[in-house]
């Protein structure tokens, strides 16, 4: 192991802990076929109680990349362009400042426009192999899309193409799968569940390819590998729901010679802890403003910083709802701030997905049964809670005894002590960190952009002192970048490379220049041209200034 380990992050979209290694830990995990991830867990640590901060992509990823609760920094709505407090930044800047080569391939969705100071390369070609010096330590993040909910519902030919690495022996047949009890046992749900499992297998093959590249480059022993998913699977009562299936995630870490093979950690873990954990593992200081805490240190010694994991959901596109939740080692408590609203409100995108449409079809058929004076029988009582017009103000589930959350214990006097403990924990959390999701969103936007105008980052001030280039920016919280690359005309092809979705998710604007993070004064060759810019998250970037000639 080198003195400065590399870091490889491998993440995927929209899965719960449906990996073979979680068999007996997470219900249904035994159905998964994931040999590469099972082997990764066997070589390192598997975290059995890891939780996302939100049950949907952008708020969850903002927490992972900043180490801060989305409710506290304003990144809770799906989606938004937040203006976090000035001390908050994407944690990879701390790695760059320490000399790491950082890449992101390629998904962002951090709730802010990704500044060029965050990564050396944020693109579909980002890879540790592109670093200019093979001796440079790296942080490389890869984000797989094959398990995204949209892939479950492809037509047959397209689905066969995206799961081309799944063998006939590995494929799941709809008749053989076991559904959670909150799903109706219909062909639509059986087919969707089987496809979800096949996509997990395809994702596992992709993970295997990345790990093989690491082995080929003889970097296995020098690299911390972290695998995680952003939130739960892309079906009702998981993604977009602040339930166990929406928030509980797979988390696997391999660190040769520092973390013993076959380690199993059962304490409460928040994915938000990953940013401070990486800093601590690399022996870098953890900023005081981060809400997460390191899970292990630079020697691989584990810590148990959490008694609770907190989560929240707010606006999901046009769907307005507010839910807060807290989980301890046994119970999940859910507080519905709008109990008068259905869990399955209209959602323009999701309503076109087969499983959402199936729930609505069955609810419509039950309405027809009622119209004929018949007892409805298309859904169970548990399944009917998903389509019901309202929901309880409070929910409490004993996850140890009831992992599918089938029985709400909030009104059960035998569990009154647990209810009161978690109520109090949630109130204390809100008081300590604040909750910007409780503000009307337009009020939040007015505070961020008075009069509808986005604030701008001030021009950096650049000077030469004793032959070194010094740079500063008067905008609090701004990061400064510099480049030797002259301004250039961005081609139409490059401009089109940022799709409309890329603009929404905050993908960096292509300018054809490589920006270094300014961390300290640096020397420039006499006559060398240097350009400097500044970026404050949520603000418009500064203009670009040319440094005085050295």
C-alpha positions in Angstrom: 0.0 0.0 0.0 1.3 3.4 -1.0 1.4 6.3 1.6 -1.4 8.0 -0.4 -4.1 5.5 -1.4 -6.2 6.0 -4.5 -10.0 6.0 -4.3 -12.4 4.4 -6.8 -16.1 5.1 -6.3 -18.5 2.9 -8.2 -22.2 3.9 -7.9 -25.4 2.9 -9.5 -28.9 4.2 -9.7 -32.1 3.0 -8.1 -31.4 -0.2 -6.2 -32.0 -1.4 -2.7 -29.6 -3.9 -1.2 -30.6 -6.6 -3.7 -27.1 -8.1 -4.0 -26.3 -11.7 -3.2 -24.0 -10.7 -0.4 -27.1 -9.2 1.5 -29.0 -12.5 1.5 -30.5 -13.0 4.9 -29.9 -9.3 5.7 -32.3 -7.7 3.1 -35.5 -9.4 2.1 -35.3 -10.7 -1.5 -31.5 -10.3 -1.8 -31.2 -14.0 -2.2 -32.8 -13.6 -5.7 -29.9 -11.5 -6.9 -27.1 -12.8 -9.1 -24.1 -10.5 -8.4 -20.8 -12.5 -8.3 -18.5 -9.5 -8.7 -20.1 -7.4 -5.9 -20.3 -10.5 -3.7 -16.6 -11.0 -4.1 -15.9 -7.3 -3.4 -17.8 -7.6 -0.2 -15.9 -10.8 0.7 -12.6 -9.0 0.2 -13.6 -6.0 2.3 -16.5 -4.6 4.5 -20.2 -4.8 3.9 -22.4 -2.3 5.7 -25.8 -3.7 6.6 -27.5 -0.5 7.7 -26.5 2.2 5.3 -29.1 4.9 4.5 -29.5 7.7 1.9 -30.5 11.2 3.0 -33.4 11.3 0.5 -35.2 8.6 -1.5 -34.5 10.3 -4.9 -31.4 11.1 -6.9 -30.4 14.7 -6.7 -31.0 15.4 -3.0 -29.2 12.2 -2.1 -26.2 12.9 -4.3 -25.9 16.4 -3.0 -25.6 15.0 0.5 -23.0 12.4 -0.6 -20.9 15.0 -2.4 -21.1 17.7 0.3 -21.3 15.7 3.5 -24.3 17.9 4.5 -28.0 17.3 5.0 -30.1 18.5 2.0 -32.7 20.0 4.4 -29.9 22.1 6.0 -28.3 23.5 2.8 -31.4 23.8 0.6 -30.8 20.9 -1.8 -33.9 18.9 -0.7 -36.3 19.5 -3.7 -36.1 17.3 -6.8 -34.6 19.1 -8.7 -33.4 22.6 -7.9 -30.4 24.9 -8.4 -29.5 25.7 -4.8 -27.3 28.3 -3.2 -25.7 26.4 -0.4 -24.0 28.3 2.5 -20.6 29.7 1.4 -18.6 27.1 3.4 -20.2 24.2 1.5 -18.4 22.8 -1.5 -18.1 19.5 -3.4 -15.6 17.5 -1.3 -13.5 16.6 -4.3 -12.0 20.1 -4.1 -10.2 19.1 -0.9 -8.7 16.1 -2.7 -7.5 18.3 -5.6 -6.0 20.7 -3.2 -4.1 17.8 -1.7 -2.7 16.8 -5.1 -5.2 14.2 -6.2 -6.3 13.8 -9.8 -10.1 13.7 -9.7 -12.5 12.4 -12.3 -16.2 11.9 -12.5 -17.7 9.7 -15.2 -20.1 11.2 -15.8 -23.4 11.8 -14.0 -23.6 14.8 -11.6 -27.0 15.9 -10.3 -25.6 17.5 -7.2 -28.3 20.3 -7.2 -25.7 22.9 -8.3 -23.9 23.6 -11.5 -20.7 21.6 -11.2 -17.8 24.0 -11.2 -14.6 23.1 -13.1 -12.7 23.3 -9.8 -14.4 20.1 -8.6 -12.8 17.7 -11.0 -9.9 17.4 -13.4 -12.3 15.7 -15.8 -16.0 15.4 -15.5 -17.1 13.7 -18.7 -17.9 10.4 -20.3 -14.2 9.8 -20.8 -13.1 10.5 -17.2 -10.8 7.8 -16.0 -7.8 7.4 -13.7 -5.8 6.2 -16.7 -5.9 9.8 -18.1 -3.9 11.3 -15.3 -0.8 13.0 -16.6 1.6 11.2 -14.2 0.9 7.6 -13.2 2.5 8.4 -9.8 -0.3 10.9 -9.0 -2.9 9.5 -6.6 -6.5 9.6 -8.0 -10.1 9.8 -7.0 -12.2 8.3 -9.8 -16.0 8.1 -9.7 -18.1 6.1 -12.1 -21.9 6.2 -12.1 -23.7 3.4 -13.8 -27.1 4.1 -15.4 -28.2 0.6 -16.3 -30.3 0.1 -13.1 -32.1 3.4 -13.5 -35.9 2.9 -13.2 -36.4 3.8 -16.9 -34.6 0.7 -18.0 -37.1 -1.7 -16.3 -39.8 -0.6 -18.7 -38.0 -0.7 -22.0 -39.4 -2.7 -24.9 -38.2 -6.2 -25.3 -35.6 -5.6 -27.9 -34.1 -2.6 -26.1 -34.1 -4.5 -22.8 -32.2 -7.4 -24.4 -29.6 -5.0 -25.7 -29.0 -3.3 -22.3 -28.8 -6.6 -20.5 -26.5 -8.3 -23.1 -24.1 -9.5 -20.4 -26.7 -11.4 -18.5 -26.5 -15.1 -19.4 -29.5 -17.3 -19.9 -28.7 -19.1 -16.6 -28.6 -15.8 -14.8 -31.9 -14.4 -16.1 -34.9 -14.2 -13.8 -38.2 -15.6 -14.9 -41.3 -13.6 -13.8 -43.0 -16.8 -12.5 -40.1 -17.5 -10.2 -39.6 -14.2 -8.4 -40.9 -13.4 -5.0 -42.5 -10.0 -4.6 -42.7 -7.8 -1.5 -46.1 -7.9 0.0 -46.9 -4.3 -0.8 -46.9 -5.1 -4.5 -49.9 -6.8 -6.2 -49.1 -10.2 -7.6 -49.8 -9.4 -11.2 -47.9 -10.1 -14.5 -46.9 -6.5 -14.6 -45.2 -6.5 -11.2 -43.7 -10.0 -11.7 -42.2 -8.9 -15.1 -40.9 -5.6 -13.7 -39.3 -7.3 -10.7 -37.6 -9.9 -12.8 -36.3 -7.2 -15.1 -35.0 -5.2 -12.1 -33.0 -8.2 -10.9 -31.6 -8.7 -14.4 -30.5 -5.1 -14.5 -28.8 -5.6 -11.2 -26.9 -8.5 -12.7 -25.9 -6.4 -15.8 -24.7 -3.7 -13.4 -22.6 -6.3 -11.6 -20.9 -7.2 -14.8 -20.1 -3.5 -15.4 -18.6 -3.3 -11.9 -16.5 -6.4 -12.7 -15.1 -4.7 -15.7 -14.0 -1.7 -13.7 -12.4 -3.9 -11.1 -10.6 -5.8 -13.8 -9.1 -2.6 -15.2 -7.9 -1.7 -11.7 -6.2 -5.2 -11.5 -4.8 -4.8 -15.0 -3.1 -1.6 -13.9 -1.8 -3.2 -10.8 -3.6 -0.8 -8.6 -5.7 -3.1 -6.6 -3.6 -3.0 -3.4 -3.2 0.8 -3.6 -6.9 1.7 -4.0 -9.9 2.1 -1.7 -13.0 0.9 -3.6 -16.4 2.1 -2.5 -19.7 0.8 -4.0 -23.0 2.5 -3.3 -26.4 3.3 -4.7 -28.1 6.6 -4.5 -31.5 5.4 -3.2 -34.0 2.6 -3.5 -35.3 0.7 -6.5 -37.4 2.5 -9.1 -40.8 1.1 -8.2 -43.6 2.4 -5.9 -43.0 2.6 -2.2 -39.2 2.7 -2.8 -37.8 5.5 -5.0 -39.6 8.7 -3.9 -40.9 7.1 -0.7 -39.3 7.9 2.7 -39.6 4.2 3.6 -37.0 1.5 4.2 -37.0 0.4 0.6 -36.5 4.0 -0.6 -33.6 4.8 1.8 -31.7 1.7 2.7 -28.8 1.1 0.4 -25.9 -1.3 -0.4 -22.5 0.0 0.7 -19.3 -2.0 0.3 -15.8 -0.9 0.9 -12.6 -2.7 0.0 -9.3 -1.5 1.3 -6.5 -4.1 1.1 -4.3 -4.4 4.2 -6.4 -1.9 6.1 -9.9 -3.4 6.2 -10.0 -7.2 6.9 -11.8 -9.4 4.3 -15.2 -10.5 5.3 -15.9 -7.6 7.6 -19.6 -7.0 8.4 -20.6 -3.7 10.0 -24.1 -3.5 11.5 -24.1 0.0 13.0 -26.2 2.9 11.5 -24.4 4.5 8.6 -25.4 7.5 6.4 -24.2 7.7 2.8 -23.6 11.4 3.7 -20.7 10.1 5.8 -18.8 9.1 2.7 -17.3 12.5 2.0 -15.8 13.0 5.5 -14.8 9.3 5.5 -12.7 9.7 2.4 -11.0 12.7 3.8 -10.2 10.9 7.1 -9.0 7.8 5.3 -6.6 10.0 3.3 -5.4 11.7 6.5 -6.9 15.0 5.4 -8.8 17.3 7.8 -12.6 17.1 7.9 -14.2 20.5 7.7 -16.3 21.5 10.7 -19.3 22.4 8.5 -19.8 18.8 7.3 -22.7 17.1 9.1 -21.5 13.6 8.3 -18.8 11.9 10.3 -16.0 9.5 9.3 -16.8 5.8 9.4 -13.2 4.8 9.5 -9.8 6.5 9.8 -6.5 6.4 7.8 -5.6 3.1 9.4 -8.9 1.5 8.5 -10.1 1.6 12.1 -13.8 1.7 12.3 -15.9 4.3 14.1 -19.6 4.3 14.9 -20.6 7.9 14.8 -24.3 7.5 14.3 -27.2 6.6 16.6 -29.7 7.6 14.0 -30.0 8.1 10.2 -32.2 10.9 9.1 -34.0 11.3 5.8 -36.5 13.6 4.1 -38.5 14.0 0.9 -39.8 17.2 -0.5 -41.1 18.3 -3.9 -40.6 15.6 -6.6 -40.9 17.5 -9.8 -44.6 18.7 -9.7 -45.5 16.4 -6.8 -45.7 18.4 -3.6 -45.3 16.6 -0.3 -43.2 16.8 2.8 -42.0 13.8 4.8 -39.3 13.5 7.5 -38.0 10.2 8.9 -35.5 8.8 11.3 -34.1 5.3 11.8 -32.3 3.8 14.8 -31.0 0.3 15.0 -34.5 -1.3 15.2 -37.3 1.2 14.3 -38.2 3.6 11.5 -40.3 6.6 12.4 -42.0 8.6 9.6 -43.7 12.0 10.0 -46.0 13.0 7.2 -46.3 16.8 7.2 -49.2 16.6 4.7 -51.2 13.5 5.7 -54.1 14.7 3.5 -52.1 13.9 0.4 -51.9 10.6 -1.3 -48.6 8.6 -1.5 -49.3 8.1 -5.2 -50.0 11.7 -6.3 -50.0 12.5 -10.0 -46.5 12.5 -11.4 -46.2 13.2 -15.1 -43.0 11.1 -15.6 -43.7 8.2 -13.2 -47.4 7.8 -14.2 -46.1 6.4 -17.5 -44.2 3.6 -15.8 -45.9 0.2 -15.9 -45.9 -0.3 -12.2 -47.5 3.1 -11.4 -50.1 2.5 -14.2 -50.8 -1.0 -12.7 -51.5 0.5 -9.3 -53.8 3.0 -10.9 -55.6 0.4 -13.0 -56.3 -1.8 -9.9 -57.5 1.2 -7.9 -59.9 2.1 -10.8 -61.2 -1.5 -10.9 -61.8 -1.4 -7.2 -63.8 1.8 -7.7 -65.9 0.0 -10.2 -66.5 -2.8 -7.7 -67.6 -0.3 -5.1 -70.0 1.2 -7.8 -71.6 -2.2 -8.1 -71.9 -2.6 -4.3 -69.1 -5.2 -4.2 -66.3 -5.5 -1.7 -63.1 -4.5 -3.5 -60.6 -7.3 -3.8 -57.9 -6.2 -6.4 -55.6 -4.9 -3.7 -54.7 -5.9 -0.1 -55.1 -3.4 2.8 -51.4 -2.9 2.7 -51.3 -2.3 -1.1 -54.3 0.0 -0.8 -52.3 2.4 1.5 -50.2 3.3 -1.5 -53.2 4.5 -3.6 -55.2 5.9 -0.7 -56.1 9.6 -0.8 -54.5 10.2 2.6 -51.9 8.7 4.9 -51.3 8.7 8.7 -49.6 11.7 10.4 -47.1 9.3 12.0 -45.8 5.9 11.1 -43.6 3.6 13.2 -42.2 0.2 12.0 -40.3 -2.4 13.8 -37.8 -3.2 11.0 -36.2 -6.1 12.9 -39.6 -7.9 13.0 -41.3 -6.4 10.0 -38.7 -5.4 7.3 -41.4 -4.7 4.7 -43.1 -2.2 7.0 -46.5 -3.9 6.9 -47.8 -2.9 10.4 -47.9 0.7 11.6 -47.1 0.7 15.3 -47.5 4.4 15.9 -50.8 3.9 17.8 -49.6 0.7 19.6 -49.1 1.5 23.3 -46.5 -1.3 23.5 -44.2 0.8 21.3 -44.9 4.1 22.9 -41.3 4.5 24.2 -39.8 3.9 20.8 -42.2 6.4 19.3 -41.3 9.1 21.8 -37.6 8.5 21.4 -37.7 8.9 17.6 -40.1 11.8 17.7 -37.6 13.6 20.0 -34.7 12.6 17.9 -36.3 14.1 14.8 -37.2 17.3 16.6 -33.7 17.6 17.9 -32.2 17.1 14.5 -34.4 19.8 13.0 -33.5 22.2 15.7 -29.8 21.6 15.4 -29.5 21.7 11.6 -32.5 23.7 10.4 -34.9 22.6 7.7 -35.1 24.8 4.6 -37.6 22.4 3.1 -40.2 23.7 5.5 -40.1 27.1 3.8 -42.3 27.8 0.8 -40.0 27.1 -2.1 -40.6 30.5 -3.8 -39.5 32.2 -0.6 -36.3 30.1 -0.7 -35.8 31.1 -4.4 -36.3 34.8 -3.5 -33.6 34.6 -0.8 -31.2 32.9 -3.3 -32.0 35.1 -6.3 -33.5 38.4 -5.2 -35.8 39.8 -7.9 -35.2 36.7 -9.9 -31.5 37.7 -10.6 -28.8 35.2 -10.0 -25.9 36.7 -8.0 -22.5 36.7 -9.7 -19.1 35.6 -8.4 -16.7 38.6 -8.2 -13.8 38.8 -10.6 -10.7 37.2 -9.0 -7.9 39.5 -8.1 -4.6 38.2 -9.5 -1.1 39.5 -8.7 2.6 38.4 -8.8 4.6 38.5 -5.6 8.2 37.3 -5.5 7.6 35.5 -8.8 4.5 33.6 -7.6 1.0 34.1 -8.8 -1.4 35.0 -6.1 -5.2 34.9 -6.6 -8.1 35.9 -4.3 -11.9 36.5 -4.7 -14.0 38.7 -2.6 -17.1 36.5 -2.9 -17.3 34.4 0.2 -17.1 30.7 -0.5 -15.8 31.1 -4.0 -13.3 28.6 -5.5 -10.6 29.8 -7.8 -9.4 28.0 -10.9 -6.6 28.7 -13.3 -5.5 27.4 -16.7 -2.8 27.6 -19.2 -5.3 26.9 -22.0 -6.2 30.0 -24.0 -9.8 30.9 -24.7 -11.2 28.9 -27.6 -14.3 28.7 -29.7 -16.5 25.9 -28.4 -17.7 23.7 -31.3 -21.3 23.0 -32.0 -20.6 19.3 -31.3 -19.1 20.1 -27.9 -22.0 22.4 -27.0 -24.5 19.7 -28.0 -22.6 17.2 -25.8 -24.4 18.8 -22.8 -27.9 17.5 -23.3 -31.0 19.2 -21.9 -30.9 16.7 -19.0 -27.2 17.5 -18.5 -28.1 21.2 -18.1 -30.8 20.3 -15.5 -28.4 18.0 -13.6 -25.6 20.6 -13.5 -23.1 19.0 -15.9 -20.2 21.4 -16.5 -20.3 23.6 -19.5 -17.7 22.6 -22.1 -15.1 25.3 -22.7 -12.3 23.1 -24.0 -10.0 24.2 -21.2 -8.5 22.2 -18.3 -8.9 24.1 -15.0 -6.6 23.6 -12.1 -7.8 24.3 -8.6 -6.0 27.3 -7.0 -4.9 26.1 -3.6 -1.8 28.2 -3.0 0.5 30.7 -4.8 2.3 29.0 -7.7 5.2 29.7 -10.0 4.7 30.5 -13.6 7.3 30.4 -16.3 8.4 33.9 -17.4 6.2 34.9 -20.3 3.7 32.1 -19.7 0.0 33.1 -20.1 -2.3 32.1 -17.2 -6.0 32.7 -17.0 -7.9 32.8 -13.7 -11.7 32.4 -12.9 -13.8 32.0 -9.8 -16.9 30.0 -9.0 -19.3 30.1 -6.1 -21.9 27.3 -6.0 -25.3 28.7 -6.9 -23.8 32.0 -8.3 -23.0 32.8 -11.9 -19.3 32.3 -12.5 -17.0 35.3 -12.6 -15.5 36.6 -15.7 -12.0 35.2 -16.7 -9.0 37.4 -16.1 -5.5 37.0 -17.5 -2.7 37.0 -14.9 0.1 39.5 -15.2 3.1 38.2 -17.0 5.6 36.7 -14.7 
